Amino acid sequence: MAKHLIKTRINGEDYEVLVEPRKTLLSTLRDQLQLTGTKEGCSTGDCGACTVIMNGKVVTSCLVLAVEADGGTITTIEGIAADEALHPVQRTMIEKGGIQCGFCTPGMIVSAVQLLRENPTPSERDIRRAIAGNLCRCTGYSKIVEAVQEAAADLRKTKKKPARRAKAAKAA
């Protein structure tokens, strides 16, 4: 079977990868690029363990062909933390006990991060809707929702601080 060269940006880095037309984005991320944070659960798009952000949208990478990522931008769980500091969603998931076995965690975090990018003030219903495609058998979801709510509040506080400093700098 002829392979296709795809060019994509993953977690801020450019990649060129030869892929078979039938290979999923999930298998390409895990097997070829060694980005194993994205988990393989059901392979049918039902569990959310393989969730990534592709071109600004949350997708289950087990249902996306790797060739569909050509020219696109992808963020996996490995691309969520910045400068070795945990993203607020990662930190609050740990603090609130939203992580137990950890299998659903990468997809859950990726979904929550994208939600907060699109909606910095989500309601509980918004959060539950955003993570609805991610199955968790350990936590019962309440701790995950609490963690996302706290992360949203933390992110709003962080975004307000630089604005105040900028105003103070202009006044000086």
N, C-alpha and C positions, 0 to 999 in steps of 0.2 A: 504494500500500500504506500503510495507516495506521501511523503511528509510535506507539511506546509511551514514556512518560516513566518512566525508571528512576532511582531514588535509591540511591546506593551510596557507600561510604567507601573511597577508594583512597589508599593511602600516608598515611593519617591526615587526609585532606581529604575533605569531603563534596562530592559531585557530583550534579547532576541532568542527565540526558542524554536526548534524544529519539533512539530507535533503531528501526530497522526490525526486525520480528520475526525475520527470517532472518539478521540480522547477528551475527557472532561477537563474543565478548568481545575477541578479539585485534584484529579490525578496528576495534572501538570504541576500544580503548586507543590504538592506533597512529594511526588516521585522524581520529577525532573529538577525542580528548584529547591527542594529540601526545606520548604516552608511548611513544616509539619504542625504548626499551631492550629491550622484549620483541620478540623476532625472529620473523618468519614463515619457517619452513623448509618442511616437507612439507605442511602444511595437512591432515594426516590423523591427527595425534596420535602419530606414530611417532618423531619426532626430539627432542622436548623443548625446542626452541629457544624456544617460546612459553610456557614454564612460568611460572605465577604461583601465589600462595597465595590461595585463595578460602575464606573462612570456616574458616581453620585447616587446610585441606587443599591439597596440591599438585595442580594441575590443568593440563592442556594447554588453553590459552585458545582454540586454534583449534577445539576440539570443544565449547566451552561457548557457548551463545547468550547475547548480552548481556542479554536479558530475564531470564535465570536469575540474574544478579547483583543484581537489584533487592532492596534491603534488606540486601545483603551487605557484607562487608568484604574488600577485595582488597589484596594487597601485590605490587607489581611490583619489578623490579630497582632502579627509581628510589627505592623506599622502604626499601631494605636499609641503606644507610649512615645514620648518625645524626649530626646536628650537623656535617656536612661531614667527618666522620671515617669512614674505611672500616670496614666490618664486618670482624671478624677473618677470616672466610672470604674476603672480597675481598682483604684484605691478603696472606694466605698463598697465595692462588692466584697472585698476582703474584710473591711471593718464591720460591715453589717451582717456578715455570715451568708452572703448570697452565693458563696462558692462552697460546694460540699465535695462531691466526687470530682468535679472539674470538667467533665466531658462536654457538657453543654456550654460551659463558660465562654470559650472564644466566640462562638456564634451569638450568644446572648450579649456579650460586651460590644461586639461589632454592631449589632442591631441597635443597642442603646446609644452608642456614640453617634450613629447616623441620625437617630431620632433627635438628639440634642443639637446636632448641626442644623437640622431643619426647623426645630421647635425648641427654643431654649427655655420655655416655660410650660412643659407638658403637664397635663392633668394625669391623675392616676389612670384614668381610662385611656388616655393617649399612650402612656407607657405600656399598659397591658396589651393594647392593640399592636404596638410596635414589636413587642417580644412574642406575640402570639404564635409566630412560626417557629419558635424555639422551644422544644420540649425539655423539661427538667423533671426528673423523677425523684429528686432529693429534697429540694427546698420548699416546695409548695408555692413558690413565686412571690410571696409577701416580702421576704427579705430582699429579693432582687428588685422589686418595685421600690422599696424604701431606699435601696442603694442608688438607684437611678434618680430618685427625687432629690436625694442629698447631693449627688454629683451635679445635677442641674443647678441647685442653689449655689454650690461652690463655683461653678463656671460663671454664673451671673455675677457673683462677687468679684471674681478675678477680672472679668471684663470691665467692671465699673472702676476698679482701682487705677488702671492706666489712663482712663479718661480724665479722672480727677488730677492726676499728676500732669497731664498734658495741659489742662487749664491753668494749673499753678505755674507751669513753666512759661506759658504765654503771658501771664500777668507780671512775671519777673523782668 
